[in-house]
């Protein structure tokens, strides 16, 4: 019997074998900037890593500051990465992202950088900060760095104008959030995925797939995928929240992805009683920091 890791690798290999674009017509990928999605249409096969710079720059960028500028995307060279001290050190020192060819994981990594560069630089700064401790002997990371790695791989920004809805989500009251308050959720809340591992997994979603949410109360939602002003503001506030990981204990809230309206066949109340989709329990509620608010 195959292990889960072996099955995961087999699915990855099958997905990486072709560069189809049918995924662009469904959520969450429809939330990418229209110029980014339009630029992909020129490719009948995988773009080369050297072409990722042009793709990333299709997304309108904000202020011309170091923490908001896009890195370059370069073909991965393991020897160069090793000489730099590791992947994140390579990104920090050279402002270049080592990128594997024909690889959805690295493609979506580029897509997240393109849409949320401040957030990604904040995560990178936390990854390479050797002054943070204590380190976990199992992976050499401090707790804030473990949190950053989780957001990096499986994060989602949950933007809502409804504080009570966010409280229900924090309280793991998923049926109430996604079904009983469904109409309000659709009007008040957006889910912007920033975990490139989760974006890859959603190519072939499976029951129980969950993200880790950074919940943000906002005064208004983006009017459309081209509302760059709001996206830039959210990028800055999410980056500030990540910088705050150093000083305060944070919890990323679990979000069962397939419960979100439009992400799966979830148009009946019985779906939200199914334990294969909703089996999450919070390990600890202690020392929760106040949720960040966007103005």
C-alpha positions as CSV (number, residue, x, y, z in Angstrom):
1,X,0.0,0.0,0.0
2,X,1.4,3.4,-1.0
3,X,2.1,5.9,1.7
4,X,0.4,9.3,1.7
5,X,3.7,11.0,0.8
6,X,4.2,8.6,-2.2
7,X,0.6,9.3,-3.4
8,X,1.2,13.1,-3.0
9,X,4.4,12.9,-5.1
10,X,2.6,10.8,-7.8
11,X,-0.1,13.5,-8.0
12,X,2.5,16.2,-8.2
13,X,4.3,14.5,-11.0
14,X,1.1,13.9,-12.9
15,X,0.1,17.6,-12.5
16,X,3.6,18.8,-13.5
17,X,3.5,16.8,-16.7
18,X,1.3,19.4,-18.4
19,X,0.7,23.1,-18.4
20,X,-3.1,23.4,-18.8
21,X,-5.0,26.5,-18.0
22,X,-8.5,25.1,-17.2
23,X,-7.8,25.9,-13.6
24,X,-7.9,29.7,-14.3
25,X,-11.7,29.5,-14.7
26,X,-12.3,28.5,-11.1
27,X,-11.7,29.7,-7.6
28,X,-9.4,30.6,-6.0
29,X,-7.4,31.2,-9.2
30,X,-10.0,33.6,-10.7
31,X,-8.9,36.0,-7.9
32,X,-5.5,36.5,-9.7
33,X,-5.1,39.8,-11.5
34,X,-6.8,39.7,-15.0
35,X,-3.6,40.9,-16.6
36,X,-1.6,38.0,-15.1
37,X,-4.2,35.5,-16.2
38,X,-4.3,37.0,-19.7
39,X,-0.6,36.8,-20.0
40,X,-0.7,33.0,-19.4
41,X,-2.8,32.5,-22.5
42,X,0.3,32.9,-24.8
43,X,1.8,29.7,-23.4
44,X,0.9,26.4,-24.9
45,X,3.5,24.7,-22.7
46,X,5.3,25.5,-19.5
47,X,7.0,28.9,-19.4
48,X,10.7,28.8,-18.6
49,X,11.8,30.2,-15.1
50,X,13.5,33.0,-17.0
51,X,10.1,34.1,-18.3
52,X,8.5,34.3,-14.8
53,X,9.8,37.9,-14.3
54,X,7.7,39.1,-17.2
55,X,4.7,37.2,-15.9
56,X,5.0,38.6,-12.4
57,X,5.3,42.1,-13.7
58,X,1.9,41.8,-15.3
59,X,0.5,42.4,-11.8
60,X,0.5,46.2,-11.1
61,X,2.9,47.0,-8.3
62,X,2.7,49.6,-5.6
63,X,5.4,51.9,-4.1
64,X,8.9,51.6,-5.4
65,X,10.4,50.5,-2.1
66,X,12.8,47.6,-1.4
67,X,10.1,45.7,0.6
68,X,7.6,46.1,-2.3
69,X,9.9,45.3,-5.2
70,X,9.6,42.0,-7.0
71,X,12.6,39.6,-6.8
72,X,14.0,38.0,-10.0
73,X,13.1,34.4,-10.7
74,X,16.0,32.3,-11.8
75,X,16.5,28.6,-12.6
76,X,17.4,26.7,-9.5
77,X,21.1,25.8,-9.1
78,X,21.6,23.7,-6.0
79,X,25.2,24.6,-5.7
80,X,24.5,28.3,-5.8
81,X,21.7,27.8,-3.2
82,X,24.1,25.9,-1.0
83,X,26.8,28.5,-1.2
84,X,24.3,31.2,-0.2
85,X,23.4,29.2,2.9
86,X,20.1,27.9,1.8
87,X,17.0,28.8,-0.2
88,X,15.7,31.7,1.9
89,X,19.2,33.1,2.3
90,X,19.6,33.0,-1.5
91,X,16.4,35.0,-1.8
92,X,17.5,37.5,0.9
93,X,21.1,38.0,-0.3
94,X,20.6,37.9,-4.1
95,X,17.0,39.0,-4.3
96,X,16.5,36.1,-6.6
97,X,14.0,33.2,-6.2
98,X,15.5,29.8,-7.3
99,X,12.8,28.2,-9.5
100,X,12.4,24.7,-10.8
101,X,11.1,24.3,-14.3
102,X,7.8,22.7,-15.1
103,X,6.7,22.8,-11.5
104,X,3.4,24.0,-10.2
105,X,4.7,24.6,-6.6
106,X,7.2,27.1,-7.9
107,X,4.9,28.6,-10.4
108,X,2.3,29.5,-7.7
109,X,5.2,30.7,-5.5
110,X,5.9,33.3,-8.3
111,X,2.2,34.1,-8.5
112,X,2.0,34.9,-4.8
113,X,5.1,37.0,-4.9
114,X,3.6,38.9,-7.9
115,X,0.4,39.8,-5.9
116,X,1.8,40.2,-2.4
117,X,5.5,41.1,-2.5
118,X,5.5,42.9,0.9
119,X,4.1,39.9,2.6
120,X,6.6,37.6,0.9
121,X,9.6,39.8,1.9
122,X,8.3,39.9,5.5
123,X,8.1,36.1,5.5
124,X,11.6,35.9,4.0
125,X,13.1,38.3,6.6
126,X,11.6,36.1,9.3
127,X,12.9,32.9,7.8
128,X,16.5,34.3,7.7
129,X,16.5,36.0,11.1
130,X,19.1,34.0,13.1
131,X,18.5,36.1,16.3
132,X,15.1,34.5,17.0
133,X,14.9,31.6,19.4
134,X,14.6,29.1,20.9
135,X,15.1,26.8,17.9
136,X,13.2,23.6,17.5
137,X,15.8,20.8,17.2
138,X,13.6,19.0,14.7
139,X,13.8,21.6,12.0
140,X,16.1,24.4,13.3
141,X,13.3,27.0,13.4
142,X,12.0,29.2,16.1
143,X,8.2,29.2,16.8
144,X,7.7,32.5,14.7
145,X,9.6,30.9,11.8
146,X,7.4,27.8,12.0
147,X,4.4,30.1,11.8
148,X,5.9,31.9,8.8
149,X,6.5,28.6,7.1
150,X,2.9,27.6,7.6
151,X,1.6,30.8,6.2
152,X,4.1,30.6,3.3
153,X,2.9,27.1,2.3
154,X,-0.8,26.9,3.3
155,X,-1.9,30.4,4.2
156,X,-5.0,32.3,3.3
157,X,-5.9,35.9,4.0
158,X,-9.5,36.1,5.2
159,X,-10.8,39.6,4.7
160,X,-14.1,40.5,6.2
161,X,-16.2,43.5,7.1
162,X,-18.1,41.4,9.7
163,X,-16.3,41.1,13.1
164,X,-18.9,38.5,14.3
165,X,-18.4,36.3,11.3
166,X,-14.6,36.3,11.9
167,X,-15.3,35.3,15.5
168,X,-17.5,32.4,14.3
169,X,-14.6,31.3,12.1
170,X,-12.1,31.6,15.0
171,X,-14.6,29.5,17.1
172,X,-14.6,26.8,14.5
173,X,-18.3,27.2,13.9
174,X,-18.0,26.2,10.3
175,X,-21.6,25.3,9.5
176,X,-22.7,28.6,10.9
177,X,-20.1,30.5,8.9
178,X,-20.5,28.7,5.6
179,X,-24.1,27.7,5.6
180,X,-26.3,29.5,8.1
181,X,-24.6,32.9,7.4
182,X,-23.8,32.0,3.8
183,X,-25.5,35.1,2.2
184,X,-23.7,37.4,4.6
185,X,-20.4,35.6,4.0
186,X,-20.6,36.1,0.3
187,X,-21.3,39.9,0.8
188,X,-18.8,40.6,3.5
189,X,-15.8,38.2,3.1
190,X,-13.1,37.3,0.6
191,X,-10.5,34.6,0.8
192,X,-7.1,35.4,-0.8
193,X,-4.8,32.4,-0.9
194,X,-1.2,33.2,-0.3
195,X,0.1,29.6,0.5
196,X,1.6,28.4,-2.7
197,X,1.5,24.8,-1.5
198,X,-2.2,25.1,-1.0
199,X,-2.7,26.7,-4.4
200,X,-0.9,23.7,-5.9
201,X,-3.0,21.2,-3.9
202,X,-6.2,22.9,-5.1
203,X,-5.4,21.8,-8.7
204,X,-6.6,18.4,-7.5
205,X,-8.5,19.0,-4.3
206,X,-9.3,16.3,-1.8
207,X,-11.6,16.0,1.2
208,X,-10.3,17.5,4.4
209,X,-8.1,20.1,2.5
210,X,-7.5,23.0,4.9
211,X,-5.6,26.3,4.9
212,X,-4.4,28.4,7.8
213,X,-6.0,31.7,7.9
214,X,-4.7,35.2,8.9
215,X,-8.1,36.8,9.7
216,X,-8.3,40.5,8.9
217,X,-11.2,42.8,9.6
218,X,-11.4,45.4,6.8
219,X,-13.4,48.5,6.3
220,X,-14.2,47.6,2.7
221,X,-13.5,44.7,0.3
222,X,-11.8,45.0,-3.0
223,X,-14.3,46.0,-5.7
224,X,-12.8,43.6,-8.2
225,X,-9.6,41.7,-9.0
226,X,-8.3,45.0,-10.5
227,X,-8.7,47.0,-7.2
228,X,-4.9,47.4,-6.8
229,X,-5.2,50.0,-4.1
230,X,-6.9,47.7,-1.7
231,X,-4.6,44.8,-2.6
232,X,-1.5,46.9,-1.9
233,X,-3.0,48.0,1.5
234,X,-3.8,44.4,2.4
235,X,-0.3,43.4,1.4
236,X,1.2,46.0,3.7
237,X,-1.0,45.1,6.7
238,X,-0.4,41.4,6.2
239,X,3.4,42.1,6.1
240,X,3.1,44.1,9.3
241,X,1.2,41.2,11.0
242,X,4.1,38.8,10.0
243,X,6.7,41.2,11.4
244,X,4.6,41.1,14.6
245,X,5.2,37.3,14.9
246,X,8.5,38.2,16.6
247,X,6.9,40.0,19.5
248,X,3.5,38.3,20.1
249,X,2.1,34.8,20.1
250,X,-0.1,34.3,17.1
251,X,-2.5,31.6,16.0
252,X,-3.4,31.0,12.3
253,X,-7.0,29.8,12.2
254,X,-8.0,26.7,10.3
255,X,-10.1,27.2,7.2
256,X,-11.7,24.1,5.6
257,X,-11.3,25.2,2.0
258,X,-14.0,23.0,0.4
259,X,-16.6,24.5,2.7
260,X,-16.1,27.9,1.1
261,X,-19.0,28.6,-1.3
262,X,-18.0,28.1,-4.8
263,X,-15.0,25.8,-4.0
264,X,-16.8,22.5,-4.1
265,X,-20.3,20.9,-4.3
266,X,-21.4,22.3,-1.0
267,X,-24.9,23.6,-1.7
268,X,-26.7,21.6,0.9
269,X,-26.6,21.7,4.7
270,X,-25.6,18.0,5.1
271,X,-22.2,18.7,3.6
272,X,-21.3,20.7,6.7
273,X,-22.0,17.7,9.0
274,X,-19.5,15.5,7.1
275,X,-16.5,14.7,9.3
276,X,-14.2,14.1,6.3
277,X,-14.4,17.8,5.5
278,X,-14.8,19.2,9.1
279,X,-12.7,17.5,11.6
280,X,-10.6,20.4,12.9
281,X,-9.9,21.1,16.6
282,X,-7.9,23.9,18.0
283,X,-5.0,22.6,20.1
284,X,-4.7,25.8,22.1
285,X,-6.5,29.0,22.5
286,X,-4.1,30.5,25.0
287,X,-2.3,33.8,24.5
288,X,-4.2,34.8,21.4
289,X,-3.2,38.2,20.1
290,X,-5.8,40.7,19.1
291,X,-6.7,40.3,15.4
292,X,-5.2,42.8,13.0
293,X,-7.5,45.4,11.6
294,X,-7.3,47.0,8.2
295,X,-8.6,50.6,8.0
